[in-house]
């Protein structure tokens, strides 16, 4: 039996550890943004950025 789940209808929380780092800025955040533009992210998608150094959304 195959179960199909429409992930676009599920609540999703993506926790990004090291959100102020180089990898996040160059690859992960732009990739998530492109997924958003292409409407491939779930409707109720939340991104939580965590970093040991304090930062705000202007650093992303």
Long-range contacts (C-beta under 8 A, 24 or more apart in sequence): 7-42, 8-41, 8-42, 8-43, 9-42, 9-43, 10-42, 10-44, 11-42, 11-44, 11-46, 12-41, 12-42, 12-44, 12-45, 12-46, 13-46, 13-48, 14-45, 14-46, 14-47, 14-48, 15-48, 15-50, 16-47, 16-48, 16-49, 16-50, 17-50, 17-51, 18-50, 18-51, 19-49, 19-50, 19-51, 19-55, 19-60, 20-49, 20-51, 20-53, 20-55, 20-59, 20-60, 21-51, 24-49, 24-60, 25-59, 25-60, 29-60
